[in-house]
């Protein structure tokens, strides 16, 4: 489904954008018509108005009422033909009529690219591509959020992914409507579907007599409200046997100009009514609200194309390439990977190479790509990292939902990747292992685990797997060093020495490039993203939350010194002018929601860094309430001056701090409990809660918030599902 969606967008993108752009322009025409067209009184009938028009415009042949309600009389007098706009109230001429050359040109472009039938065919293909993109996009979105009931849940992912998702939610219904109606109209144009059932209207009969009555007295025309009229054709001048031909919403009939009787009437058939209704939905002609919705839906297409292309490119760039990766249909071994930062893919490549050396046919894919069945696979190996506090990583969020429809029964083994310092170490992998067993699959091995990307743990698990499979499986994994760039330290501020808990705030800048036209440039990042730093002599990177955005001109982090911490000791020893090797890992799931609703920020120690960054960037001065925990205000009140400046400037609404090593102190979770009434009030106003800091602190805060929410009948899990409770715990 994702491949269909991507290919349709990439190969049909320009065609679809062109159709959508011209469609948006055409959607403005009904709005312009509605603003300039004179409205008809509901009491005016066709007979009365036609009588006035005939008196005011000698030689009138036809009276046409457009979908917008505009009335145009076509006349022929002394060999000169003209078209005149008619006042629907008085029947008087209101000026010459000339269709808009601009809208006529855009209409030809939209319908056929001004290429005749070939262009009509291309327009029909574009409608089908939009239809395929709308359907596949909707199904992908449903799978991503976990079902139809969660279709309106908070969007997750990078900025492009969130924007793409939100645009799709807004525009998909309109895109489905316009694509289906456009394809239908194209099919009618090529006679693949009928516009009507055949010879729709009978041949006009002759008038019964030779007398001509005043038009206003003709009962059949007087019975038709002007608002129902489509077209009225007048009898030929001087021919008493000719008749009026009247077309309404209901059909076409012929009226005797002498007696005023309806000589015959043929109602529109189902095909004709369907076509007219579909034409209205597609163009919005005569329905300004429909036109507005169609226009907004069309306007979303170029934005969807741009964000979709960015997503495709990022996915392509970040998806590893596996040599010899056989089709899932032919593989005897399936390796599924759940990864957030990408490191688990490297372990999967090592496992694939080892199995291939033993003659196995191996297919590697993301856990999100679990198929309904694997016809030739006898084993399923799952390498699942845990994100945050036991959550599913990005490439595995759909796995458990997809597993419900899984129909194969291979033996399975699950290997979890995580950090043993977290309470939910390999928590997601444990849920996957239990779910596969509950599905009836047999375990090849008990749940395995790899702590902090340990090559030794991975090799030990591989040895056990090889013994179970009867293969001499050797997994010698060497982690690929991530691509890094050097950044220079430009400023450092040290806190916490008096309480024997050193914390340093470090600011880095890009080095001056050698030659070139551009000055030093930082990689792109936002507050709350992570910077990976590879310390000298270390292979695995350490991650730190960012307190700045790239537009600030510096990369800022806050680091607590850990005993025997290779990276933290290295960073604490840095002096301005020295460099680090670093790379950025986006963290889009830890960002404040847009809008004016309150924001509750809770952090302790170095965890306050990204929260201070959010406060610094609160330029629109939304209500922000910060709860901070430290040890001693005289020693480690981090960002004190910045926060006081933010309070004075209105970027921070309130600052509540608690320090554990002063008289009457406590922890930040105690502060949250003490301010329970305030927290409840803010949550009732739609506040979003963001927590950053150590794992123990985050667990304590979660419990305190849960107690605060209980009187409201709410829960932390409920807020999480709505994107109103975010954690970045370590």
C-alpha positions as CSV (number, residue, x, y, z in Angstrom):
1,X,0.0,0.0,0.0
2,X,2.8,2.4,0.9
3,X,4.6,1.5,-2.4
4,X,1.4,2.2,-4.4
5,X,0.9,5.5,-2.6
6,X,4.5,6.6,-3.1
7,X,4.7,5.6,-6.8
8,X,1.4,7.2,-7.6
9,X,2.5,10.4,-5.9
10,X,6.0,10.4,-7.5
11,X,5.1,9.5,-11.1
12,X,1.7,11.3,-11.2
13,X,2.7,14.2,-9.0
14,X,3.1,17.0,-11.6
15,X,-0.1,15.9,-13.4
16,X,-2.0,15.8,-10.2
17,X,-0.6,19.2,-9.0
18,X,-1.6,20.8,-12.3
19,X,-5.1,19.4,-12.1
20,X,-5.5,20.4,-8.5
21,X,-4.2,24.0,-9.1
22,X,-6.4,24.6,-12.1
23,X,-9.3,23.0,-10.1
24,X,-8.7,25.5,-7.3
25,X,-8.8,28.4,-9.7
26,X,-12.1,27.2,-11.2
27,X,-13.5,26.8,-7.7
28,X,-13.3,30.6,-7.5
29,X,-15.8,31.1,-10.4
30,X,-18.9,29.9,-8.5
31,X,-17.9,32.2,-5.6
32,X,-17.5,35.1,-7.9
33,X,-20.8,34.3,-9.7
34,X,-22.6,34.2,-6.3
35,X,-21.2,37.6,-5.4
36,X,-22.3,39.3,-8.7
37,X,-25.4,37.5,-9.8
38,X,-28.8,39.1,-9.2
39,X,-31.1,36.8,-7.2
40,X,-34.5,35.9,-8.4
41,X,-37.6,36.4,-6.3
42,X,-39.2,33.0,-5.4
43,X,-42.6,34.4,-6.5
44,X,-41.5,35.1,-10.1
45,X,-42.7,32.6,-12.7
46,X,-41.4,31.8,-16.2
47,X,-44.4,33.1,-18.0
48,X,-44.4,36.6,-16.4
49,X,-40.6,37.0,-16.8
50,X,-40.6,35.8,-20.4
51,X,-43.4,38.2,-21.3
52,X,-41.3,41.1,-19.9
53,X,-38.2,40.0,-21.7
54,X,-40.0,39.6,-25.0
55,X,-41.4,43.1,-24.7
56,X,-38.0,44.6,-23.8
57,X,-35.9,42.6,-26.2
58,X,-37.5,42.2,-29.6
59,X,-36.1,39.2,-31.4
60,X,-35.3,37.2,-28.3
61,X,-34.8,33.5,-29.2
62,X,-33.6,31.9,-26.0
63,X,-33.6,32.6,-22.3
64,X,-30.9,30.6,-20.3
65,X,-30.6,30.5,-16.6
66,X,-27.1,29.2,-15.4
67,X,-26.5,27.1,-12.3
68,X,-25.4,30.3,-10.4
69,X,-28.8,31.9,-11.2
70,X,-27.6,34.3,-13.9
71,X,-30.2,35.0,-16.6
72,X,-29.0,35.5,-20.2
73,X,-31.2,36.3,-23.2
74,X,-29.9,35.5,-26.7
75,X,-31.4,37.7,-29.4
76,X,-31.3,37.9,-33.2
77,X,-32.5,41.2,-34.8
78,X,-31.8,42.4,-38.3
79,X,-29.2,39.7,-38.7
80,X,-27.3,40.7,-35.6
81,X,-27.0,38.2,-32.7
82,X,-26.3,39.3,-29.2
83,X,-26.4,38.1,-25.6
84,X,-27.8,40.2,-22.8
85,X,-27.8,39.8,-19.0
86,X,-31.4,40.0,-17.8
87,X,-32.6,41.3,-14.4
88,X,-34.6,38.4,-13.0
89,X,-36.9,40.7,-11.1
90,X,-37.9,43.1,-13.9
91,X,-36.9,41.3,-17.1
92,X,-35.0,44.4,-18.3
93,X,-31.6,44.2,-19.9
94,X,-28.9,44.8,-17.4
95,X,-25.9,44.8,-19.8
96,X,-24.1,42.8,-22.4
97,X,-23.1,39.3,-21.5
98,X,-19.6,38.0,-22.3
99,X,-18.3,34.8,-20.6
100,X,-15.0,35.2,-18.7
101,X,-12.1,34.6,-21.1
102,X,-9.8,33.7,-18.1
103,X,-12.1,31.1,-16.7
104,X,-12.9,29.7,-20.1
105,X,-9.1,29.3,-20.7
106,X,-8.6,27.6,-17.3
107,X,-11.6,25.3,-17.9
108,X,-10.1,24.1,-21.2
109,X,-6.7,23.5,-19.5
110,X,-8.4,21.6,-16.6
111,X,-10.6,19.5,-18.8
112,X,-8.2,18.6,-21.6
113,X,-5.0,20.6,-21.4
114,X,-6.2,22.1,-24.6
115,X,-5.2,18.8,-26.3
116,X,-8.6,17.5,-27.3
117,X,-9.5,13.9,-26.6
118,X,-5.9,13.0,-25.6
119,X,-6.0,15.7,-23.0
120,X,-9.4,14.5,-21.8
121,X,-7.9,11.1,-21.3
122,X,-4.9,12.5,-19.3
123,X,-7.4,14.4,-17.1
124,X,-9.3,11.2,-16.4
125,X,-6.0,9.4,-15.6
126,X,-5.2,12.3,-13.2
127,X,-8.5,11.8,-11.5
128,X,-7.9,8.1,-11.0
129,X,-4.4,8.8,-9.6
130,X,-5.9,11.2,-7.1
131,X,-8.5,8.6,-6.2
132,X,-5.8,5.9,-5.7
133,X,-3.7,8.4,-3.6
134,X,-6.7,9.3,-1.4
135,X,-7.7,5.7,-0.8
136,X,-4.2,4.4,-0.1
137,X,-3.4,7.4,2.0
138,X,-6.5,6.9,4.1
139,X,-5.7,3.2,4.7
140,X,-2.1,4.0,5.5
141,X,-3.2,6.7,8.0
142,X,-5.7,4.3,9.6
143,X,-2.9,1.7,10.0
144,X,-0.5,4.3,11.3
145,X,-2.7,5.5,14.1
146,X,-4.0,2.1,15.0
147,X,-7.5,1.9,13.6
148,X,-10.5,3.9,12.4
149,X,-11.5,5.0,15.9
150,X,-8.1,6.7,16.3
151,X,-8.2,8.5,13.0
152,X,-8.3,11.9,14.7
153,X,-5.7,11.1,17.3
154,X,-2.7,13.5,17.6
155,X,-0.3,13.1,14.7
156,X,3.2,11.9,15.3
157,X,6.5,12.0,13.5
158,X,8.6,14.7,11.9
159,X,7.3,18.1,10.9
160,X,6.7,16.9,7.3
161,X,5.0,13.7,8.5
162,X,2.7,15.6,10.9
163,X,1.8,18.3,8.3
164,X,1.2,15.6,5.7
165,X,-1.1,13.7,8.1
166,X,-3.0,16.8,9.2
167,X,-3.5,18.0,5.6
168,X,-4.7,14.5,4.6
169,X,-7.3,14.5,7.4
170,X,-8.6,17.9,6.2
171,X,-8.6,17.2,2.5
172,X,-9.1,13.5,2.0
173,X,-12.9,13.6,1.9
174,X,-12.9,16.4,-0.7
175,X,-10.2,14.6,-2.7
176,X,-12.2,11.4,-2.8
177,X,-15.3,13.4,-3.9
178,X,-13.5,15.3,-6.7
179,X,-11.6,12.4,-7.9
180,X,-14.6,10.1,-8.1
181,X,-16.7,12.8,-9.8
182,X,-13.9,13.7,-12.2
183,X,-13.4,10.1,-13.2
184,X,-17.1,9.7,-13.8
185,X,-17.3,12.8,-16.0
186,X,-14.3,11.6,-18.0
187,X,-16.0,8.3,-18.5
188,X,-19.1,10.1,-19.7
189,X,-17.0,12.1,-22.1
190,X,-15.6,8.9,-23.7
191,X,-19.1,7.3,-23.7
192,X,-18.0,4.7,-21.3
193,X,-21.0,5.7,-19.2
194,X,-24.1,7.3,-20.5
195,X,-25.0,11.0,-19.8
196,X,-28.6,9.9,-20.4
197,X,-30.4,6.8,-21.4
198,X,-30.6,7.6,-25.1
199,X,-33.1,9.7,-27.0
200,X,-34.2,11.6,-23.9
201,X,-36.7,14.1,-25.2
202,X,-39.5,13.6,-27.7
203,X,-39.7,15.5,-31.0
204,X,-41.6,18.8,-30.5
205,X,-45.2,18.6,-31.6
206,X,-47.0,21.3,-33.6
207,X,-49.2,23.9,-32.0
208,X,-53.0,23.0,-31.9
209,X,-54.2,26.3,-33.3
210,X,-53.1,29.4,-35.2
211,X,-53.7,32.0,-32.5
212,X,-51.0,33.4,-30.3
213,X,-51.8,34.4,-26.7
214,X,-49.9,36.8,-24.4
215,X,-46.9,34.9,-22.9
216,X,-47.9,36.0,-19.4
217,X,-51.3,34.1,-19.8
218,X,-49.7,30.7,-20.7
219,X,-50.7,28.5,-17.8
220,X,-48.0,25.8,-18.3
221,X,-45.2,28.4,-18.1
222,X,-46.9,30.3,-15.3
223,X,-46.8,27.1,-13.2
224,X,-43.0,26.9,-13.4
225,X,-41.1,29.0,-10.9
226,X,-38.2,30.9,-12.4
227,X,-35.8,29.2,-10.0
228,X,-36.6,25.9,-11.7
229,X,-35.8,27.1,-15.2
230,X,-32.8,25.9,-17.1
231,X,-33.7,27.1,-20.6
232,X,-36.7,28.6,-22.5
233,X,-36.7,28.6,-26.3
234,X,-39.2,31.0,-27.9
235,X,-41.3,30.0,-31.0
236,X,-40.1,31.3,-34.3
237,X,-41.4,34.8,-34.9
238,X,-44.5,34.8,-37.1
239,X,-45.0,31.0,-36.9
240,X,-48.2,30.2,-35.0
241,X,-47.6,26.5,-35.3
242,X,-44.3,26.6,-33.4
243,X,-44.1,26.0,-29.7
244,X,-42.2,27.0,-26.6
245,X,-39.5,24.5,-25.5
246,X,-38.9,24.7,-21.8
247,X,-36.2,22.8,-19.9
248,X,-36.3,22.6,-16.1
249,X,-34.7,20.6,-13.4
250,X,-37.3,17.9,-13.9
251,X,-37.1,17.5,-17.6
252,X,-38.2,19.0,-21.0
253,X,-41.6,19.9,-22.3
254,X,-43.4,21.8,-25.1
255,X,-46.0,24.5,-24.5
256,X,-48.7,25.6,-27.0
257,X,-48.3,29.3,-27.6
258,X,-52.0,29.7,-28.2
259,X,-53.6,27.7,-25.4
260,X,-50.8,27.6,-22.9
261,X,-51.2,23.9,-22.5
262,X,-48.2,21.5,-22.0
263,X,-48.3,19.4,-25.1
264,X,-45.8,16.9,-23.9
265,X,-43.3,16.5,-21.1
266,X,-40.4,14.1,-20.8
267,X,-38.8,13.8,-17.4
268,X,-35.0,13.5,-16.9
269,X,-34.0,9.9,-16.5
270,X,-31.8,8.6,-13.7
271,X,-28.5,8.9,-15.7
272,X,-29.2,12.5,-16.5
273,X,-30.1,13.4,-12.9
274,X,-26.9,11.5,-11.7
275,X,-24.7,13.4,-14.1
276,X,-26.2,16.8,-13.1
277,X,-25.7,16.0,-9.4
278,X,-22.1,14.8,-10.0
279,X,-21.4,17.9,-12.1
280,X,-22.5,20.1,-9.2
281,X,-20.3,18.2,-6.7
282,X,-17.3,18.4,-9.0
283,X,-17.6,22.0,-10.0
284,X,-19.6,23.7,-7.3
285,X,-21.5,25.5,-10.0
286,X,-24.6,27.0,-8.3
287,X,-23.4,25.8,-4.9
288,X,-20.8,28.3,-3.5
289,X,-20.3,26.3,-0.3
290,X,-19.5,23.1,-2.3
291,X,-17.1,25.2,-4.5
292,X,-15.3,26.5,-1.4
293,X,-14.8,23.0,0.0
294,X,-13.7,21.7,-3.4
295,X,-11.2,24.6,-3.7
296,X,-9.7,24.0,-0.3
297,X,-9.4,20.3,-1.0
298,X,-7.6,21.1,-4.3
299,X,-5.4,23.6,-2.6
300,X,-4.2,20.8,-0.2
301,X,-2.9,18.7,-3.1
302,X,0.3,20.6,-3.9
303,X,1.2,20.8,-0.2
304,X,0.5,17.0,0.2
305,X,2.7,16.4,-2.8
306,X,5.6,18.4,-1.4
307,X,5.4,16.9,2.1
308,X,4.9,13.4,0.7
309,X,8.0,13.8,-1.5
310,X,10.0,14.9,1.5
311,X,8.7,11.9,3.5
312,X,9.5,9.5,0.7
313,X,13.0,10.9,0.3
314,X,13.7,10.7,4.1
315,X,12.4,7.2,4.3
316,X,14.5,6.2,1.2
317,X,17.6,7.9,2.7
318,X,17.2,6.3,6.1
319,X,16.2,2.8,5.0
320,X,19.3,0.5,4.9
321,X,20.1,-1.5,1.8
322,X,20.4,-5.3,2.3
323,X,22.3,-7.1,-0.4
324,X,20.7,-10.5,-1.3
325,X,17.4,-9.6,0.4
326,X,15.1,-12.2,-1.1
327,X,11.3,-11.6,-1.6
328,X,9.1,-12.3,1.4
329,X,7.3,-14.9,-0.7
330,X,10.4,-17.0,-1.3
331,X,12.2,-16.5,2.1
332,X,12.6,-19.4,4.6
333,X,13.7,-16.9,7.3
334,X,12.0,-13.5,8.0
335,X,13.8,-10.9,10.0
336,X,11.7,-8.0,11.2
337,X,13.2,-4.9,12.7
338,X,11.8,-2.3,15.1
339,X,14.2,0.7,15.4
340,X,14.0,4.3,16.4
341,X,17.5,5.6,15.8
342,X,18.5,3.0,13.2
343,X,21.1,1.0,15.2
344,X,19.0,-2.2,15.2
345,X,19.2,-2.3,11.4
346,X,23.0,-2.9,11.7
347,X,22.4,-5.9,14.0
348,X,19.8,-7.2,11.4
349,X,22.4,-6.9,8.6
350,X,24.9,-8.9,10.7
351,X,22.3,-11.6,11.4
352,X,21.2,-11.7,7.7
353,X,24.8,-12.2,6.5
354,X,25.4,-15.0,9.0
355,X,22.3,-16.9,8.0
356,X,23.0,-16.4,4.3
357,X,26.4,-18.0,4.8
358,X,24.6,-21.0,6.0
359,X,22.5,-21.2,2.9
360,X,19.3,-19.6,4.2
361,X,17.0,-17.5,2.1
362,X,16.5,-14.4,4.2
363,X,14.1,-11.4,3.9
364,X,14.6,-8.3,6.1
365,X,11.9,-5.7,6.6
366,X,10.5,-3.3,9.2
367,X,8.1,-4.6,11.8
368,X,5.5,-2.3,10.3
369,X,5.7,-4.3,7.1
370,X,4.5,-7.6,8.6
371,X,2.6,-9.5,5.9
372,X,-0.6,-11.5,6.4
373,X,1.4,-14.6,5.7
374,X,4.8,-15.9,4.6
375,X,4.2,-19.0,2.4
376,X,7.7,-20.5,2.6
377,X,9.0,-19.2,5.9
378,X,9.6,-21.6,8.8
379,X,11.1,-19.0,11.2
380,X,10.4,-15.4,12.2
381,X,13.1,-13.5,14.0
382,X,12.1,-10.1,15.5
383,X,14.7,-7.5,16.5
384,X,12.7,-5.0,18.5
385,X,14.1,-1.9,20.2
386,X,12.1,-0.1,22.9
387,X,11.6,3.6,22.6
388,X,11.5,5.8,25.7
389,X,9.8,4.0,28.6
390,X,9.0,0.7,26.8
391,X,7.1,2.2,23.8
392,X,7.2,0.9,20.3
393,X,9.8,2.5,18.0
394,X,8.8,4.3,14.8
395,X,9.3,1.3,12.5
396,X,7.2,-1.0,14.7
397,X,4.1,1.1,15.8
398,X,1.8,-0.8,13.5
399,X,3.1,-4.3,14.3
400,X,0.8,-5.4,17.0
401,X,-2.3,-4.2,15.1
402,X,-1.1,-6.1,12.0
403,X,-0.4,-9.2,14.0
404,X,-4.1,-9.6,14.7
405,X,-4.5,-10.6,11.0
406,X,-1.4,-12.7,10.8
407,X,-2.2,-16.2,9.3
408,X,1.2,-18.0,9.2
409,X,2.6,-20.2,12.0
410,X,6.5,-20.0,11.8
411,X,8.6,-20.6,14.8
412,X,9.7,-17.3,16.3
413,X,12.4,-15.7,18.4
414,X,12.4,-12.1,19.8
415,X,15.5,-10.2,20.6
416,X,15.0,-6.9,22.5
417,X,17.3,-3.9,22.4
418,X,17.4,-1.3,25.1
419,X,19.0,0.3,28.1
420,X,19.0,-1.7,31.3
421,X,18.8,1.5,33.4
422,X,15.2,2.0,32.3
423,X,12.5,0.3,34.3
424,X,10.8,-0.9,31.0
425,X,14.0,-2.4,29.6
426,X,13.0,-4.1,26.4
427,X,9.4,-3.6,27.4
428,X,8.1,-3.4,23.9
429,X,10.0,-6.5,22.9
430,X,8.4,-8.4,25.8
431,X,5.0,-7.3,24.6
432,X,5.8,-8.6,21.1
433,X,7.1,-11.9,22.4
434,X,3.9,-12.4,24.4
435,X,1.7,-11.4,21.5
436,X,3.4,-13.9,19.1
437,X,3.0,-16.7,21.7
438,X,-0.7,-15.8,22.2
439,X,-1.1,-16.0,18.5
440,X,-0.2,-19.7,18.7
441,X,3.3,-19.5,17.3
442,X,6.0,-21.6,18.9
443,X,9.1,-20.1,20.5
444,X,12.4,-21.0,19.1
445,X,14.1,-19.3,22.0
446,X,13.1,-17.4,25.2
447,X,13.0,-13.6,24.9
448,X,16.5,-12.3,24.5
449,X,17.9,-8.9,25.3
450,X,20.8,-6.7,24.3
451,X,21.8,-3.9,26.7
452,X,23.2,-0.7,25.2
453,X,24.0,-2.3,21.8
454,X,26.3,-4.8,23.4
455,X,28.0,-6.9,20.7
456,X,28.7,-9.6,23.3
457,X,25.0,-10.0,24.2
458,X,24.1,-10.2,20.5
459,X,26.8,-12.9,19.9
460,X,25.5,-15.0,22.8
461,X,22.0,-14.8,21.6
462,X,23.2,-15.8,18.1
463,X,25.0,-18.8,19.5
464,X,21.8,-20.0,21.2
465,X,19.8,-19.5,18.0
466,X,22.3,-21.4,15.9
467,X,22.2,-24.3,18.3
468,X,18.4,-24.3,18.1
469,X,18.4,-24.3,14.3
470,X,21.3,-26.7,14.0
471,X,23.5,-24.1,12.3
472,X,27.0,-22.9,13.2
473,X,25.8,-19.3,13.6
474,X,28.5,-16.8,14.5
475,X,27.4,-13.1,15.0
476,X,30.4,-10.8,15.0
477,X,28.8,-7.4,15.0
478,X,30.8,-4.3,14.6
479,X,28.7,-1.2,15.0
480,X,28.9,1.2,12.1
481,X,30.2,4.6,13.2
482,X,27.5,7.2,12.5
483,X,28.3,10.0,10.1
484,X,29.3,12.9,12.3
485,X,30.3,16.5,12.0
486,X,32.6,18.5,14.2
487,X,31.2,21.3,16.4
488,X,33.3,23.7,18.5
489,X,32.7,24.6,22.1
490,X,32.2,28.3,22.4
491,X,30.8,28.7,26.0
492,X,30.5,26.6,29.2
493,X,28.7,27.3,32.5
494,X,29.3,25.0,35.4
495,X,26.7,24.4,38.2
496,X,26.4,22.1,41.2
497,X,29.9,21.8,42.5
498,X,28.9,22.7,46.0
499,X,26.4,19.8,46.2
500,X,28.9,17.4,44.5
501,X,26.6,17.0,41.5
502,X,28.4,18.9,38.6
503,X,26.2,20.0,35.8
504,X,27.5,21.9,32.8
505,X,25.7,23.9,30.2
506,X,27.6,23.7,26.9
507,X,27.1,25.8,23.8
508,X,28.6,24.7,20.5
509,X,29.0,26.4,17.1
510,X,29.9,25.2,13.6
511,X,33.5,25.7,12.7
512,X,34.5,28.2,10.0
513,X,34.6,26.3,6.7
514,X,37.7,26.3,4.5
515,X,36.9,28.3,1.4
516,X,33.5,28.4,-0.1
517,X,30.9,31.2,-0.3
518,X,29.0,30.3,2.9
519,X,29.8,30.9,6.5
520,X,29.7,28.3,9.3
521,X,26.4,26.4,9.3
522,X,24.8,24.2,11.9
523,X,22.8,21.1,11.0
524,X,19.0,21.6,11.2
525,X,17.5,20.8,14.6
526,X,14.7,22.0,16.9
527,X,14.4,22.3,20.7
528,X,13.8,18.9,22.1
529,X,15.7,17.0,19.4
530,X,18.7,14.9,20.4
531,X,22.3,15.3,19.6
532,X,24.4,12.1,19.4
533,X,28.0,12.6,20.6
534,X,30.6,10.0,20.0
535,X,33.3,10.4,22.7
536,X,37.0,9.7,21.9
537,X,37.7,6.0,22.3
538,X,34.0,5.1,22.2
539,X,32.0,3.5,19.5
540,X,28.4,4.0,20.8
541,X,27.0,7.5,20.8
542,X,25.4,9.1,23.8
543,X,22.3,11.3,23.3
544,X,21.5,14.6,24.9
545,X,18.3,16.7,24.6
546,X,18.8,20.1,22.9
547,X,17.9,23.4,24.6
548,X,18.3,25.3,21.4
549,X,17.2,25.3,17.8
550,X,19.6,25.7,14.8
551,X,18.2,29.2,14.1
552,X,19.6,30.3,17.5
553,X,23.1,29.9,16.0
554,X,24.3,27.5,18.7
555,X,23.8,24.0,19.8
556,X,23.1,23.9,23.5
557,X,23.0,21.0,25.9
558,X,23.1,20.4,29.7
559,X,25.1,17.5,31.0
560,X,25.3,16.0,34.5
561,X,28.6,14.4,35.2
562,X,28.2,10.6,35.7
563,X,30.7,8.6,37.7
564,X,32.9,6.7,35.2
565,X,30.7,8.1,32.4
566,X,32.9,8.1,29.3
567,X,31.0,10.7,27.4
568,X,29.9,12.9,30.4
569,X,33.5,13.1,31.7
570,X,34.7,14.0,28.2
571,X,32.2,16.8,27.9
572,X,32.9,18.2,31.4
573,X,36.6,18.3,30.5
574,X,36.1,20.4,27.3
575,X,37.3,24.0,27.1
576,X,36.2,26.6,24.6
577,X,37.8,25.9,21.2
578,X,37.8,22.1,21.5
579,X,35.6,20.0,19.3
580,X,33.1,17.1,19.5
581,X,32.0,14.6,16.8
582,X,28.2,14.8,16.7
583,X,25.0,14.1,14.7
584,X,21.4,15.1,15.1
585,X,18.6,12.6,15.8
586,X,15.1,14.3,15.4
587,X,12.8,13.8,18.3
588,X,9.4,14.9,16.8
589,X,7.3,13.2,19.5
590,X,8.6,15.6,22.1
591,X,7.3,19.0,20.8
592,X,4.7,21.3,22.2
593,X,1.4,21.4,20.3
594,X,0.7,24.5,18.3
595,X,-1.9,26.9,19.7
596,X,-2.7,29.1,22.7
597,X,-3.6,26.4,25.2
598,X,-1.5,26.2,28.4
599,X,1.7,24.2,28.6
600,X,2.9,22.5,31.8
601,X,6.6,21.8,31.8
602,X,8.1,19.5,34.5
603,X,11.8,18.8,34.8
604,X,14.5,18.1,37.3
605,X,18.3,18.7,37.0
606,X,19.7,18.6,33.5
607,X,16.2,17.6,32.2
608,X,15.2,21.3,32.4
609,X,17.4,22.1,29.4
610,X,14.8,21.5,26.6
611,X,12.1,22.9,28.7
612,X,14.0,26.1,29.1
613,X,14.4,26.1,25.3
614,X,10.7,25.8,24.8
615,X,10.2,28.8,27.2
616,X,12.8,30.8,25.2
617,X,11.0,30.1,22.0
618,X,7.5,31.0,23.4
619,X,7.4,34.2,21.3
620,X,3.6,34.2,21.1
621,X,3.4,34.2,24.9
622,X,1.1,31.3,25.4
623,X,0.5,30.4,29.1
624,X,3.5,28.3,30.2
625,X,3.9,27.0,33.7
626,X,7.3,25.4,34.7
627,X,7.9,23.0,37.6
628,X,11.6,22.6,38.3
629,X,13.4,20.4,40.8
630,X,17.1,20.8,41.9
631,X,19.3,20.2,45.0
632,X,20.2,23.7,46.2
633,X,19.1,27.0,44.7
634,X,22.5,28.5,45.5
635,X,24.3,25.8,43.5
636,X,22.2,24.2,40.8
637,X,19.3,26.4,39.9
638,X,19.9,25.8,36.2
639,X,18.9,28.6,33.8
640,X,17.8,30.8,36.7
641,X,18.6,34.1,34.9
642,X,17.1,32.9,31.6
643,X,13.9,31.9,33.3
644,X,13.6,35.2,35.3
645,X,14.0,37.1,32.0
646,X,11.3,35.0,30.5
647,X,9.0,35.7,33.4
648,X,9.6,39.5,33.0
649,X,9.0,39.2,29.2
650,X,5.8,37.2,29.5
651,X,7.2,34.1,27.8
652,X,6.9,32.2,31.1
653,X,3.7,32.5,33.1
654,X,4.8,30.9,36.4
655,X,7.9,29.3,37.8
656,X,7.6,26.8,40.7
657,X,10.8,25.3,42.1
658,X,11.6,22.7,44.8
659,X,15.1,21.9,46.1
660,X,15.8,18.6,47.9
661,X,18.8,19.7,50.1
662,X,17.3,22.8,51.7
663,X,15.1,23.0,54.8
664,X,11.5,22.0,54.0
665,X,12.6,20.8,50.5
666,X,11.4,17.9,48.4
667,X,11.3,16.7,44.9
668,X,9.5,18.1,41.8
669,X,6.8,15.4,42.1
670,X,6.0,16.7,45.6
671,X,5.7,20.2,44.1
672,X,3.3,18.9,41.5
673,X,1.2,17.2,44.2
674,X,1.1,20.5,46.2
675,X,-0.1,22.4,43.2
676,X,-2.8,19.8,42.3
677,X,-5.6,22.3,42.0
678,X,-3.6,24.4,39.6
679,X,-2.7,21.3,37.5
680,X,-6.3,20.2,37.4
681,X,-7.5,23.7,36.3
682,X,-4.9,23.8,33.5
683,X,-5.8,20.3,32.3
684,X,-9.4,21.3,32.1
685,X,-8.3,24.2,29.9
686,X,-6.7,21.7,27.5
687,X,-3.1,22.0,28.8
688,X,-0.4,19.8,27.4
689,X,2.1,18.3,30.0
690,X,5.7,17.7,29.1
691,X,8.1,15.9,31.4
692,X,11.9,15.7,30.9
693,X,14.6,14.3,33.2
694,X,15.7,11.1,34.9
695,X,13.6,7.9,34.8
696,X,12.9,7.9,38.6
697,X,11.8,11.5,38.5
698,X,9.6,10.8,35.5
699,X,7.9,7.8,37.3
700,X,7.3,10.0,40.4
701,X,5.8,12.8,38.3
702,X,3.6,10.4,36.4
703,X,2.2,9.1,39.7
704,X,1.6,12.6,41.0
705,X,-0.2,13.7,37.8
706,X,-2.3,10.5,37.9
707,X,-3.5,11.4,41.4
708,X,-4.2,15.0,40.3
709,X,-6.3,13.7,37.4
710,X,-8.3,11.2,39.4
711,X,-11.0,13.7,40.5
712,X,-11.6,14.7,36.9
713,X,-12.1,11.1,35.8
714,X,-8.9,11.4,33.6
715,X,-5.7,9.4,33.4
716,X,-2.1,9.9,32.2
717,X,-2.7,7.1,29.6
718,X,-5.7,9.0,28.3
719,X,-3.8,12.2,27.9
720,X,-1.0,10.3,26.2
721,X,-3.4,9.0,23.6
722,X,-4.4,12.6,22.8
723,X,-0.8,13.8,22.7
724,X,-1.3,15.8,25.8
725,X,1.3,14.0,28.0
726,X,4.8,13.7,26.7
727,X,7.9,12.2,28.4
728,X,11.6,12.4,27.5
729,X,13.1,10.3,30.3
730,X,16.6,8.7,30.5
